[in-house]
Amino acid sequence: MADVVGDALAGGNASLVLGGDCTVELGTVAGALRDERSVGLIYIDHDVDLNTPETSDGALDWTGVAHLLDLPGTEAELSGLGPRRPMLAPADILYFAADNISAAEAETMRSLDLERIALAKVKEDPIGAARDAVAWGARYDRLLIHLDVDVLSFTDFPIAENVRRCDGLSFDALSTALVPLVAAPNWRALTVTEVNPDHAPDERETFGLLIAMLSKALSA
């Protein structure tokens, strides 16, 4: 993934990456860093993924941001994918709509001063929250967006791997927020993760809506 994204960005192209679990973002970021451009990451997820392999529930996808930050206990093979280590500094990551945060993760966020636009704010004003995120990312040469569909309320749009999430964003709110995010002048890559077609009651209809959302954002 790092090779594919790195080559695409070096050629002046943007990238749409379809995962996969959240660790796919490690390859996207590693590729974006290859020619020493500054990189900022807007992380759209219900979780903050600050666990290490030892503290997670056994799923590696809960550890993506921890590896980007090269936190103690992460796997060197993953943390060292990029041309520098850590790949990102805490100031280079903005959480968007994150709300499921363990006590240990909350302490890590406090100690590293990680920024977050809370789920409640995104629900209340998706466009305003997206504009705030774009303003945050304006200082970077390349702005990357990570989208874990677990950020959606499963009862509103059943596509994620986690069927228990019922307090996330509505599909309409995410669709509204995604357009100004991808329209940012320095946006270069969108990584979509955790899509599980087996959970869709009507796969054709559900994927039609998902593809339409991505198409609208990417063509705006």
PyMOL CGO cylinders between C-alpha atoms (Angstrom):
from pymol import cmd
from pymol.cgo import CYLINDER

trace = [
    CYLINDER, 0.00, 0.00, 0.00, 2.85, 2.38, 0.80, 0.3, 1, 1, 1, 1, 1, 1,
    CYLINDER, 2.85, 2.38, 0.80, 4.35, 1.74, -2.65, 0.3, 1, 1, 1, 1, 1, 1,
    CYLINDER, 4.35, 1.74, -2.65, 1.05, 2.28, -4.48, 0.3, 1, 1, 1, 1, 1, 1,
    CYLINDER, 1.05, 2.28, -4.48, 0.13, 5.45, -2.59, 0.3, 1, 1, 1, 1, 1, 1,
    CYLINDER, 0.13, 5.45, -2.59, 3.66, 6.83, -2.74, 0.3, 1, 1, 1, 1, 1, 1,
    CYLINDER, 3.66, 6.83, -2.74, 3.81, 6.39, -6.52, 0.3, 1, 1, 1, 1, 1, 1,
    CYLINDER, 3.81, 6.39, -6.52, 0.35, 7.91, -7.01, 0.3, 1, 1, 1, 1, 1, 1,
    CYLINDER, 0.35, 7.91, -7.01, 1.07, 11.00, -4.94, 0.3, 1, 1, 1, 1, 1, 1,
    CYLINDER, 1.07, 11.00, -4.94, 4.50, 11.47, -6.50, 0.3, 1, 1, 1, 1, 1, 1,
    CYLINDER, 4.50, 11.47, -6.50, 2.75, 11.52, -9.87, 0.3, 1, 1, 1, 1, 1, 1,
    CYLINDER, 2.75, 11.52, -9.87, 0.38, 14.27, -8.74, 0.3, 1, 1, 1, 1, 1, 1,
    CYLINDER, 0.38, 14.27, -8.74, -2.62, 11.99, -8.28, 0.3, 1, 1, 1, 1, 1, 1,
    CYLINDER, -2.62, 11.99, -8.28, -4.94, 11.61, -5.31, 0.3, 1, 1, 1, 1, 1, 1,
    CYLINDER, -4.94, 11.61, -5.31, -5.65, 8.16, -3.85, 0.3, 1, 1, 1, 1, 1, 1,
    CYLINDER, -5.65, 8.16, -3.85, -8.78, 6.29, -2.79, 0.3, 1, 1, 1, 1, 1, 1,
    CYLINDER, -8.78, 6.29, -2.79, -7.81, 3.31, -0.63, 0.3, 1, 1, 1, 1, 1, 1,
    CYLINDER, -7.81, 3.31, -0.63, -10.42, 0.65, 0.12, 0.3, 1, 1, 1, 1, 1, 1,
    CYLINDER, -10.42, 0.65, 0.12, -9.57, -1.57, 3.12, 0.3, 1, 1, 1, 1, 1, 1,
    CYLINDER, -9.57, -1.57, 3.12, -9.27, -3.71, 5.02, 0.3, 1, 1, 1, 1, 1, 1,
    CYLINDER, -9.27, -3.71, 5.02, -8.99, -2.94, 8.70, 0.3, 1, 1, 1, 1, 1, 1,
    CYLINDER, -8.99, -2.94, 8.70, -7.72, 0.35, 10.11, 0.3, 1, 1, 1, 1, 1, 1,
    CYLINDER, -7.72, 0.35, 10.11, -4.05, -0.65, 9.90, 0.3, 1, 1, 1, 1, 1, 1,
    CYLINDER, -4.05, -0.65, 9.90, -4.30, -0.08, 6.12, 0.3, 1, 1, 1, 1, 1, 1,
    CYLINDER, -4.30, -0.08, 6.12, -3.84, 3.59, 7.04, 0.3, 1, 1, 1, 1, 1, 1,
    CYLINDER, -3.84, 3.59, 7.04, -0.25, 2.81, 8.02, 0.3, 1, 1, 1, 1, 1, 1,
    CYLINDER, -0.25, 2.81, 8.02, 0.52, 2.12, 4.37, 0.3, 1, 1, 1, 1, 1, 1,
    CYLINDER, 0.52, 2.12, 4.37, -1.30, 5.24, 3.19, 0.3, 1, 1, 1, 1, 1, 1,
    CYLINDER, -1.30, 5.24, 3.19, 0.63, 7.46, 5.59, 0.3, 1, 1, 1, 1, 1, 1,
    CYLINDER, 0.63, 7.46, 5.59, 3.95, 5.74, 4.86, 0.3, 1, 1, 1, 1, 1, 1,
    CYLINDER, 3.95, 5.74, 4.86, 3.46, 6.34, 1.15, 0.3, 1, 1, 1, 1, 1, 1,
    CYLINDER, 3.46, 6.34, 1.15, 2.47, 9.97, 1.64, 0.3, 1, 1, 1, 1, 1, 1,
    CYLINDER, 2.47, 9.97, 1.64, 5.65, 10.64, 3.61, 0.3, 1, 1, 1, 1, 1, 1,
    CYLINDER, 5.65, 10.64, 3.61, 8.10, 9.32, 1.04, 0.3, 1, 1, 1, 1, 1, 1,
    CYLINDER, 8.10, 9.32, 1.04, 9.09, 12.60, -0.55, 0.3, 1, 1, 1, 1, 1, 1,
    CYLINDER, 9.09, 12.60, -0.55, 9.32, 14.50, 2.74, 0.3, 1, 1, 1, 1, 1, 1,
    CYLINDER, 9.32, 14.50, 2.74, 6.10, 16.50, 2.34, 0.3, 1, 1, 1, 1, 1, 1,
    CYLINDER, 6.10, 16.50, 2.34, 4.31, 17.45, 5.56, 0.3, 1, 1, 1, 1, 1, 1,
    CYLINDER, 4.31, 17.45, 5.56, 1.30, 15.20, 6.27, 0.3, 1, 1, 1, 1, 1, 1,
    CYLINDER, 1.30, 15.20, 6.27, -1.77, 15.72, 8.43, 0.3, 1, 1, 1, 1, 1, 1,
    CYLINDER, -1.77, 15.72, 8.43, -4.39, 13.04, 9.14, 0.3, 1, 1, 1, 1, 1, 1,
    CYLINDER, -4.39, 13.04, 9.14, -8.09, 13.55, 9.88, 0.3, 1, 1, 1, 1, 1, 1,
    CYLINDER, -8.09, 13.55, 9.88, -9.16, 10.32, 11.55, 0.3, 1, 1, 1, 1, 1, 1,
    CYLINDER, -9.16, 10.32, 11.55, -12.91, 9.67, 11.21, 0.3, 1, 1, 1, 1, 1, 1,
    CYLINDER, -12.91, 9.67, 11.21, -13.69, 6.79, 13.53, 0.3, 1, 1, 1, 1, 1, 1,
    CYLINDER, -13.69, 6.79, 13.53, -15.87, 5.98, 16.53, 0.3, 1, 1, 1, 1, 1, 1,
    CYLINDER, -15.87, 5.98, 16.53, -12.69, 4.66, 18.19, 0.3, 1, 1, 1, 1, 1, 1,
    CYLINDER, -12.69, 4.66, 18.19, -9.30, 6.29, 18.69, 0.3, 1, 1, 1, 1, 1, 1,
    CYLINDER, -9.30, 6.29, 18.69, -7.21, 3.14, 18.04, 0.3, 1, 1, 1, 1, 1, 1,
    CYLINDER, -7.21, 3.14, 18.04, -4.56, 3.94, 20.63, 0.3, 1, 1, 1, 1, 1, 1,
    CYLINDER, -4.56, 3.94, 20.63, -4.21, 0.39, 21.96, 0.3, 1, 1, 1, 1, 1, 1,
    CYLINDER, -4.21, 0.39, 21.96, -1.04, -1.62, 21.59, 0.3, 1, 1, 1, 1, 1, 1,
    CYLINDER, -1.04, -1.62, 21.59, -1.10, -5.31, 20.63, 0.3, 1, 1, 1, 1, 1, 1,
    CYLINDER, -1.10, -5.31, 20.63, -0.84, -6.23, 24.31, 0.3, 1, 1, 1, 1, 1, 1,
    CYLINDER, -0.84, -6.23, 24.31, -3.65, -3.94, 25.49, 0.3, 1, 1, 1, 1, 1, 1,
    CYLINDER, -3.65, -3.94, 25.49, -6.14, -4.51, 22.64, 0.3, 1, 1, 1, 1, 1, 1,
    CYLINDER, -6.14, -4.51, 22.64, -8.76, -7.25, 22.63, 0.3, 1, 1, 1, 1, 1, 1,
    CYLINDER, -8.76, -7.25, 22.63, -6.70, -9.21, 20.13, 0.3, 1, 1, 1, 1, 1, 1,
    CYLINDER, -6.70, -9.21, 20.13, -7.76, -7.22, 17.06, 0.3, 1, 1, 1, 1, 1, 1,
    CYLINDER, -7.76, -7.22, 17.06, -4.89, -5.37, 15.40, 0.3, 1, 1, 1, 1, 1, 1,
    CYLINDER, -4.89, -5.37, 15.40, -7.26, -2.77, 13.96, 0.3, 1, 1, 1, 1, 1, 1,
    CYLINDER, -7.26, -2.77, 13.96, -7.58, -1.15, 17.39, 0.3, 1, 1, 1, 1, 1, 1,
    CYLINDER, -7.58, -1.15, 17.39, -3.89, -0.24, 17.25, 0.3, 1, 1, 1, 1, 1, 1,
    CYLINDER, -3.89, -0.24, 17.25, -3.50, 1.81, 14.06, 0.3, 1, 1, 1, 1, 1, 1,
    CYLINDER, -3.50, 1.81, 14.06, -2.89, 5.24, 15.55, 0.3, 1, 1, 1, 1, 1, 1,
    CYLINDER, -2.89, 5.24, 15.55, -0.67, 3.79, 18.27, 0.3, 1, 1, 1, 1, 1, 1,
    CYLINDER, -0.67, 3.79, 18.27, 1.58, 2.47, 15.50, 0.3, 1, 1, 1, 1, 1, 1,
    CYLINDER, 1.58, 2.47, 15.50, 1.53, 5.78, 13.62, 0.3, 1, 1, 1, 1, 1, 1,
    CYLINDER, 1.53, 5.78, 13.62, 2.74, 7.44, 16.82, 0.3, 1, 1, 1, 1, 1, 1,
    CYLINDER, 2.74, 7.44, 16.82, 5.20, 4.61, 17.60, 0.3, 1, 1, 1, 1, 1, 1,
    CYLINDER, 5.20, 4.61, 17.60, 3.86, 4.24, 21.14, 0.3, 1, 1, 1, 1, 1, 1,
    CYLINDER, 3.86, 4.24, 21.14, 5.67, 1.87, 23.52, 0.3, 1, 1, 1, 1, 1, 1,
    CYLINDER, 5.67, 1.87, 23.52, 4.59, -1.72, 22.95, 0.3, 1, 1, 1, 1, 1, 1,
    CYLINDER, 4.59, -1.72, 22.95, 3.76, -1.36, 19.26, 0.3, 1, 1, 1, 1, 1, 1,
    CYLINDER, 3.76, -1.36, 19.26, 5.22, -3.69, 16.63, 0.3, 1, 1, 1, 1, 1, 1,
    CYLINDER, 5.22, -3.69, 16.63, 8.41, -2.33, 15.06, 0.3, 1, 1, 1, 1, 1, 1,
    CYLINDER, 8.41, -2.33, 15.06, 7.53, -3.90, 11.70, 0.3, 1, 1, 1, 1, 1, 1,
    CYLINDER, 7.53, -3.90, 11.70, 4.43, -1.70, 11.51, 0.3, 1, 1, 1, 1, 1, 1,
    CYLINDER, 4.43, -1.70, 11.51, 5.64, 1.43, 13.28, 0.3, 1, 1, 1, 1, 1, 1,
    CYLINDER, 5.64, 1.43, 13.28, 8.69, 1.46, 11.03, 0.3, 1, 1, 1, 1, 1, 1,
    CYLINDER, 8.69, 1.46, 11.03, 6.89, 1.27, 7.67, 0.3, 1, 1, 1, 1, 1, 1,
    CYLINDER, 6.89, 1.27, 7.67, 7.53, 4.90, 6.80, 0.3, 1, 1, 1, 1, 1, 1,
    CYLINDER, 7.53, 4.90, 6.80, 10.69, 6.89, 6.06, 0.3, 1, 1, 1, 1, 1, 1,
    CYLINDER, 10.69, 6.89, 6.06, 10.67, 8.26, 9.60, 0.3, 1, 1, 1, 1, 1, 1,
    CYLINDER, 10.67, 8.26, 9.60, 9.72, 6.99, 13.02, 0.3, 1, 1, 1, 1, 1, 1,
    CYLINDER, 9.72, 6.99, 13.02, 7.28, 7.90, 14.40, 0.3, 1, 1, 1, 1, 1, 1,
    CYLINDER, 7.28, 7.90, 14.40, 5.47, 8.45, 11.15, 0.3, 1, 1, 1, 1, 1, 1,
    CYLINDER, 5.47, 8.45, 11.15, 3.29, 11.17, 12.66, 0.3, 1, 1, 1, 1, 1, 1,
    CYLINDER, 3.29, 11.17, 12.66, 3.55, 13.44, 15.67, 0.3, 1, 1, 1, 1, 1, 1,
    CYLINDER, 3.55, 13.44, 15.67, 0.51, 13.88, 17.95, 0.3, 1, 1, 1, 1, 1, 1,
    CYLINDER, 0.51, 13.88, 17.95, -0.08, 17.35, 16.49, 0.3, 1, 1, 1, 1, 1, 1,
    CYLINDER, -0.08, 17.35, 16.49, -0.45, 15.77, 13.03, 0.3, 1, 1, 1, 1, 1, 1,
    CYLINDER, -0.45, 15.77, 13.03, -3.62, 13.81, 13.92, 0.3, 1, 1, 1, 1, 1, 1,
    CYLINDER, -3.62, 13.81, 13.92, -7.15, 15.15, 14.38, 0.3, 1, 1, 1, 1, 1, 1,
    CYLINDER, -7.15, 15.15, 14.38, -9.88, 12.78, 15.56, 0.3, 1, 1, 1, 1, 1, 1,
    CYLINDER, -9.88, 12.78, 15.56, -13.27, 13.42, 13.97, 0.3, 1, 1, 1, 1, 1, 1,
    CYLINDER, -13.27, 13.42, 13.97, -16.43, 12.06, 15.68, 0.3, 1, 1, 1, 1, 1, 1,
    CYLINDER, -16.43, 12.06, 15.68, -14.51, 9.72, 18.02, 0.3, 1, 1, 1, 1, 1, 1,
    CYLINDER, -14.51, 9.72, 18.02, -16.52, 8.81, 21.12, 0.3, 1, 1, 1, 1, 1, 1,
    CYLINDER, -16.52, 8.81, 21.12, -15.67, 5.24, 22.19, 0.3, 1, 1, 1, 1, 1, 1,
    CYLINDER, -15.67, 5.24, 22.19, -12.54, 5.95, 24.24, 0.3, 1, 1, 1, 1, 1, 1,
    CYLINDER, -12.54, 5.95, 24.24, -11.23, 3.68, 26.99, 0.3, 1, 1, 1, 1, 1, 1,
    CYLINDER, -11.23, 3.68, 26.99, -9.79, 5.12, 30.20, 0.3, 1, 1, 1, 1, 1, 1,
    CYLINDER, -9.79, 5.12, 30.20, -6.26, 4.18, 29.13, 0.3, 1, 1, 1, 1, 1, 1,
    CYLINDER, -6.26, 4.18, 29.13, -6.76, 5.76, 25.71, 0.3, 1, 1, 1, 1, 1, 1,
    CYLINDER, -6.76, 5.76, 25.71, -8.18, 8.92, 27.28, 0.3, 1, 1, 1, 1, 1, 1,
    CYLINDER, -8.18, 8.92, 27.28, -5.05, 9.21, 29.41, 0.3, 1, 1, 1, 1, 1, 1,
    CYLINDER, -5.05, 9.21, 29.41, -2.87, 8.78, 26.32, 0.3, 1, 1, 1, 1, 1, 1,
    CYLINDER, -2.87, 8.78, 26.32, -4.86, 11.49, 24.57, 0.3, 1, 1, 1, 1, 1, 1,
    CYLINDER, -4.86, 11.49, 24.57, -4.37, 13.84, 27.51, 0.3, 1, 1, 1, 1, 1, 1,
    CYLINDER, -4.37, 13.84, 27.51, -0.67, 13.14, 27.83, 0.3, 1, 1, 1, 1, 1, 1,
    CYLINDER, -0.67, 13.14, 27.83, -0.03, 13.64, 24.10, 0.3, 1, 1, 1, 1, 1, 1,
    CYLINDER, -0.03, 13.64, 24.10, -2.51, 16.52, 23.75, 0.3, 1, 1, 1, 1, 1, 1,
    CYLINDER, -2.51, 16.52, 23.75, -4.27, 14.78, 20.86, 0.3, 1, 1, 1, 1, 1, 1,
    CYLINDER, -4.27, 14.78, 20.86, -7.04, 16.91, 19.35, 0.3, 1, 1, 1, 1, 1, 1,
    CYLINDER, -7.04, 16.91, 19.35, -10.62, 15.75, 18.80, 0.3, 1, 1, 1, 1, 1, 1,
    CYLINDER, -10.62, 15.75, 18.80, -13.80, 17.09, 17.27, 0.3, 1, 1, 1, 1, 1, 1,
    CYLINDER, -13.80, 17.09, 17.27, -16.35, 15.22, 19.36, 0.3, 1, 1, 1, 1, 1, 1,
    CYLINDER, -16.35, 15.22, 19.36, -19.15, 13.08, 17.99, 0.3, 1, 1, 1, 1, 1, 1,
    CYLINDER, -19.15, 13.08, 17.99, -21.80, 15.39, 19.49, 0.3, 1, 1, 1, 1, 1, 1,
    CYLINDER, -21.80, 15.39, 19.49, -20.38, 18.40, 17.64, 0.3, 1, 1, 1, 1, 1, 1,
    CYLINDER, -20.38, 18.40, 17.64, -20.30, 16.56, 14.32, 0.3, 1, 1, 1, 1, 1, 1,
    CYLINDER, -20.30, 16.56, 14.32, -23.89, 15.40, 14.83, 0.3, 1, 1, 1, 1, 1, 1,
    CYLINDER, -23.89, 15.40, 14.83, -25.02, 18.95, 15.62, 0.3, 1, 1, 1, 1, 1, 1,
    CYLINDER, -25.02, 18.95, 15.62, -23.23, 20.65, 12.73, 0.3, 1, 1, 1, 1, 1, 1,
    CYLINDER, -23.23, 20.65, 12.73, -21.54, 18.30, 10.22, 0.3, 1, 1, 1, 1, 1, 1,
    CYLINDER, -21.54, 18.30, 10.22, -20.54, 21.08, 7.82, 0.3, 1, 1, 1, 1, 1, 1,
    CYLINDER, -20.54, 21.08, 7.82, -19.19, 23.33, 10.57, 0.3, 1, 1, 1, 1, 1, 1,
    CYLINDER, -19.19, 23.33, 10.57, -17.22, 20.47, 12.09, 0.3, 1, 1, 1, 1, 1, 1,
    CYLINDER, -17.22, 20.47, 12.09, -15.80, 19.58, 8.68, 0.3, 1, 1, 1, 1, 1, 1,
    CYLINDER, -15.80, 19.58, 8.68, -14.78, 23.18, 8.04, 0.3, 1, 1, 1, 1, 1, 1,
    CYLINDER, -14.78, 23.18, 8.04, -13.03, 23.28, 11.41, 0.3, 1, 1, 1, 1, 1, 1,
    CYLINDER, -13.03, 23.28, 11.41, -11.15, 20.11, 10.43, 0.3, 1, 1, 1, 1, 1, 1,
    CYLINDER, -11.15, 20.11, 10.43, -10.14, 21.55, 7.06, 0.3, 1, 1, 1, 1, 1, 1,
    CYLINDER, -10.14, 21.55, 7.06, -8.88, 24.71, 8.80, 0.3, 1, 1, 1, 1, 1, 1,
    CYLINDER, -8.88, 24.71, 8.80, -6.87, 22.54, 11.18, 0.3, 1, 1, 1, 1, 1, 1,
    CYLINDER, -6.87, 22.54, 11.18, -5.26, 20.72, 8.27, 0.3, 1, 1, 1, 1, 1, 1,
    CYLINDER, -5.26, 20.72, 8.27, -4.50, 23.75, 6.11, 0.3, 1, 1, 1, 1, 1, 1,
    CYLINDER, -4.50, 23.75, 6.11, -0.90, 23.94, 7.32, 0.3, 1, 1, 1, 1, 1, 1,
    CYLINDER, -0.90, 23.94, 7.32, 0.06, 20.59, 5.75, 0.3, 1, 1, 1, 1, 1, 1,
    CYLINDER, 0.06, 20.59, 5.75, 1.25, 19.89, 2.22, 0.3, 1, 1, 1, 1, 1, 1,
    CYLINDER, 1.25, 19.89, 2.22, -0.86, 16.73, 2.17, 0.3, 1, 1, 1, 1, 1, 1,
    CYLINDER, -0.86, 16.73, 2.17, -4.08, 16.17, 4.05, 0.3, 1, 1, 1, 1, 1, 1,
    CYLINDER, -4.08, 16.17, 4.05, -5.17, 12.54, 4.44, 0.3, 1, 1, 1, 1, 1, 1,
    CYLINDER, -5.17, 12.54, 4.44, -8.60, 11.35, 5.56, 0.3, 1, 1, 1, 1, 1, 1,
    CYLINDER, -8.60, 11.35, 5.56, -9.19, 8.04, 7.28, 0.3, 1, 1, 1, 1, 1, 1,
    CYLINDER, -9.19, 8.04, 7.28, -12.80, 6.82, 7.29, 0.3, 1, 1, 1, 1, 1, 1,
    CYLINDER, -12.80, 6.82, 7.29, -13.75, 3.82, 9.40, 0.3, 1, 1, 1, 1, 1, 1,
    CYLINDER, -13.75, 3.82, 9.40, -17.42, 3.10, 8.67, 0.3, 1, 1, 1, 1, 1, 1,
    CYLINDER, -17.42, 3.10, 8.67, -17.79, 2.07, 12.32, 0.3, 1, 1, 1, 1, 1, 1,
    CYLINDER, -17.79, 2.07, 12.32, -18.37, 5.79, 12.87, 0.3, 1, 1, 1, 1, 1, 1,
    CYLINDER, -18.37, 5.79, 12.87, -21.87, 5.20, 11.49, 0.3, 1, 1, 1, 1, 1, 1,
    CYLINDER, -21.87, 5.20, 11.49, -24.78, 4.14, 13.64, 0.3, 1, 1, 1, 1, 1, 1,
    CYLINDER, -24.78, 4.14, 13.64, -25.29, 0.51, 12.68, 0.3, 1, 1, 1, 1, 1, 1,
    CYLINDER, -25.29, 0.51, 12.68, -29.07, 0.79, 12.98, 0.3, 1, 1, 1, 1, 1, 1,
    CYLINDER, -29.07, 0.79, 12.98, -29.01, 3.70, 10.52, 0.3, 1, 1, 1, 1, 1, 1,
    CYLINDER, -29.01, 3.70, 10.52, -26.64, 2.15, 7.98, 0.3, 1, 1, 1, 1, 1, 1,
    CYLINDER, -26.64, 2.15, 7.98, -25.67, -1.50, 8.61, 0.3, 1, 1, 1, 1, 1, 1,
    CYLINDER, -25.67, -1.50, 8.61, -22.39, -1.86, 6.73, 0.3, 1, 1, 1, 1, 1, 1,
    CYLINDER, -22.39, -1.86, 6.73, -19.68, -1.94, 9.42, 0.3, 1, 1, 1, 1, 1, 1,
    CYLINDER, -19.68, -1.94, 9.42, -17.98, -4.95, 10.94, 0.3, 1, 1, 1, 1, 1, 1,
    CYLINDER, -17.98, -4.95, 10.94, -19.17, -3.90, 14.42, 0.3, 1, 1, 1, 1, 1, 1,
    CYLINDER, -19.17, -3.90, 14.42, -22.91, -4.52, 14.74, 0.3, 1, 1, 1, 1, 1, 1,
    CYLINDER, -22.91, -4.52, 14.74, -23.20, -3.07, 18.26, 0.3, 1, 1, 1, 1, 1, 1,
    CYLINDER, -23.20, -3.07, 18.26, -22.53, 0.59, 17.40, 0.3, 1, 1, 1, 1, 1, 1,
    CYLINDER, -22.53, 0.59, 17.40, -25.87, 2.40, 17.52, 0.3, 1, 1, 1, 1, 1, 1,
    CYLINDER, -25.87, 2.40, 17.52, -24.85, 5.86, 18.77, 0.3, 1, 1, 1, 1, 1, 1,
    CYLINDER, -24.85, 5.86, 18.77, -22.64, 6.97, 15.88, 0.3, 1, 1, 1, 1, 1, 1,
    CYLINDER, -22.64, 6.97, 15.88, -23.25, 9.33, 12.99, 0.3, 1, 1, 1, 1, 1, 1,
    CYLINDER, -23.25, 9.33, 12.99, -26.20, 9.01, 10.65, 0.3, 1, 1, 1, 1, 1, 1,
    CYLINDER, -26.20, 9.01, 10.65, -25.39, 8.24, 7.04, 0.3, 1, 1, 1, 1, 1, 1,
    CYLINDER, -25.39, 8.24, 7.04, -26.67, 11.68, 6.04, 0.3, 1, 1, 1, 1, 1, 1,
    CYLINDER, -26.67, 11.68, 6.04, -24.43, 13.43, 8.59, 0.3, 1, 1, 1, 1, 1, 1,
    CYLINDER, -24.43, 13.43, 8.59, -21.35, 11.58, 7.38, 0.3, 1, 1, 1, 1, 1, 1,
    CYLINDER, -21.35, 11.58, 7.38, -22.23, 12.27, 3.75, 0.3, 1, 1, 1, 1, 1, 1,
    CYLINDER, -22.23, 12.27, 3.75, -22.63, 15.96, 4.54, 0.3, 1, 1, 1, 1, 1, 1,
    CYLINDER, -22.63, 15.96, 4.54, -19.31, 16.20, 6.38, 0.3, 1, 1, 1, 1, 1, 1,
    CYLINDER, -19.31, 16.20, 6.38, -17.29, 14.23, 3.84, 0.3, 1, 1, 1, 1, 1, 1,
    CYLINDER, -17.29, 14.23, 3.84, -17.86, 16.65, 0.95, 0.3, 1, 1, 1, 1, 1, 1,
    CYLINDER, -17.86, 16.65, 0.95, -16.01, 19.68, 2.43, 0.3, 1, 1, 1, 1, 1, 1,
    CYLINDER, -16.01, 19.68, 2.43, -13.30, 17.43, 3.86, 0.3, 1, 1, 1, 1, 1, 1,
    CYLINDER, -13.30, 17.43, 3.86, -12.38, 15.94, 0.49, 0.3, 1, 1, 1, 1, 1, 1,
    CYLINDER, -12.38, 15.94, 0.49, -12.78, 19.35, -1.15, 0.3, 1, 1, 1, 1, 1, 1,
    CYLINDER, -12.78, 19.35, -1.15, -9.87, 20.73, 0.91, 0.3, 1, 1, 1, 1, 1, 1,
    CYLINDER, -9.87, 20.73, 0.91, -7.22, 22.11, -1.49, 0.3, 1, 1, 1, 1, 1, 1,
    CYLINDER, -7.22, 22.11, -1.49, -4.49, 19.98, 0.07, 0.3, 1, 1, 1, 1, 1, 1,
    CYLINDER, -4.49, 19.98, 0.07, -6.50, 16.74, 0.33, 0.3, 1, 1, 1, 1, 1, 1,
    CYLINDER, -6.50, 16.74, 0.33, -4.57, 13.86, -1.22, 0.3, 1, 1, 1, 1, 1, 1,
    CYLINDER, -4.57, 13.86, -1.22, -5.93, 10.50, 0.03, 0.3, 1, 1, 1, 1, 1, 1,
    CYLINDER, -5.93, 10.50, 0.03, -9.09, 8.95, 1.44, 0.3, 1, 1, 1, 1, 1, 1,
    CYLINDER, -9.09, 8.95, 1.44, -8.81, 5.55, 3.12, 0.3, 1, 1, 1, 1, 1, 1,
    CYLINDER, -8.81, 5.55, 3.12, -12.08, 3.67, 3.77, 0.3, 1, 1, 1, 1, 1, 1,
    CYLINDER, -12.08, 3.67, 3.77, -12.00, 0.74, 6.20, 0.3, 1, 1, 1, 1, 1, 1,
    CYLINDER, -12.00, 0.74, 6.20, -14.06, -1.89, 8.04, 0.3, 1, 1, 1, 1, 1, 1,
    CYLINDER, -14.06, -1.89, 8.04, -16.78, -2.33, 5.41, 0.3, 1, 1, 1, 1, 1, 1,
    CYLINDER, -16.78, -2.33, 5.41, -18.52, -5.68, 5.89, 0.3, 1, 1, 1, 1, 1, 1,
    CYLINDER, -18.52, -5.68, 5.89, -21.00, -6.50, 3.10, 0.3, 1, 1, 1, 1, 1, 1,
    CYLINDER, -21.00, -6.50, 3.10, -22.29, -9.55, 5.00, 0.3, 1, 1, 1, 1, 1, 1,
    CYLINDER, -22.29, -9.55, 5.00, -24.06, -7.21, 7.44, 0.3, 1, 1, 1, 1, 1, 1,
    CYLINDER, -24.06, -7.21, 7.44, -26.03, -5.33, 4.79, 0.3, 1, 1, 1, 1, 1, 1,
    CYLINDER, -26.03, -5.33, 4.79, -29.66, -6.46, 4.57, 0.3, 1, 1, 1, 1, 1, 1,
    CYLINDER, -29.66, -6.46, 4.57, -29.67, -5.57, 0.86, 0.3, 1, 1, 1, 1, 1, 1,
    CYLINDER, -29.67, -5.57, 0.86, -26.12, -5.55, -0.46, 0.3, 1, 1, 1, 1, 1, 1,
    CYLINDER, -26.12, -5.55, -0.46, -26.98, -3.93, -3.79, 0.3, 1, 1, 1, 1, 1, 1,
    CYLINDER, -26.98, -3.93, -3.79, -28.94, -1.08, -2.20, 0.3, 1, 1, 1, 1, 1, 1,
    CYLINDER, -28.94, -1.08, -2.20, -26.44, -0.50, 0.61, 0.3, 1, 1, 1, 1, 1, 1,
    CYLINDER, -26.44, -0.50, 0.61, -23.40, -0.48, -1.63, 0.3, 1, 1, 1, 1, 1, 1,
    CYLINDER, -23.40, -0.48, -1.63, -25.24, 1.73, -4.09, 0.3, 1, 1, 1, 1, 1, 1,
    CYLINDER, -25.24, 1.73, -4.09, -25.67, 4.34, -1.36, 0.3, 1, 1, 1, 1, 1, 1,
    CYLINDER, -25.67, 4.34, -1.36, -22.08, 3.97, -0.15, 0.3, 1, 1, 1, 1, 1, 1,
    CYLINDER, -22.08, 3.97, -0.15, -20.65, 4.33, -3.65, 0.3, 1, 1, 1, 1, 1, 1,
    CYLINDER, -20.65, 4.33, -3.65, -22.90, 7.32, -4.32, 0.3, 1, 1, 1, 1, 1, 1,
    CYLINDER, -22.90, 7.32, -4.32, -21.63, 9.01, -1.15, 0.3, 1, 1, 1, 1, 1, 1,
    CYLINDER, -21.63, 9.01, -1.15, -17.99, 8.49, -2.11, 0.3, 1, 1, 1, 1, 1, 1,
    CYLINDER, -17.99, 8.49, -2.11, -18.64, 9.56, -5.70, 0.3, 1, 1, 1, 1, 1, 1,
    CYLINDER, -18.64, 9.56, -5.70, -20.34, 12.77, -4.58, 0.3, 1, 1, 1, 1, 1, 1,
    CYLINDER, -20.34, 12.77, -4.58, -17.50, 13.65, -2.23, 0.3, 1, 1, 1, 1, 1, 1,
    CYLINDER, -17.50, 13.65, -2.23, -14.76, 12.86, -4.74, 0.3, 1, 1, 1, 1, 1, 1,
    CYLINDER, -14.76, 12.86, -4.74, -16.40, 14.76, -7.58, 0.3, 1, 1, 1, 1, 1, 1,
    CYLINDER, -16.40, 14.76, -7.58, -17.37, 17.88, -5.60, 0.3, 1, 1, 1, 1, 1, 1,
]
cmd.load_cgo(trace, "trace")
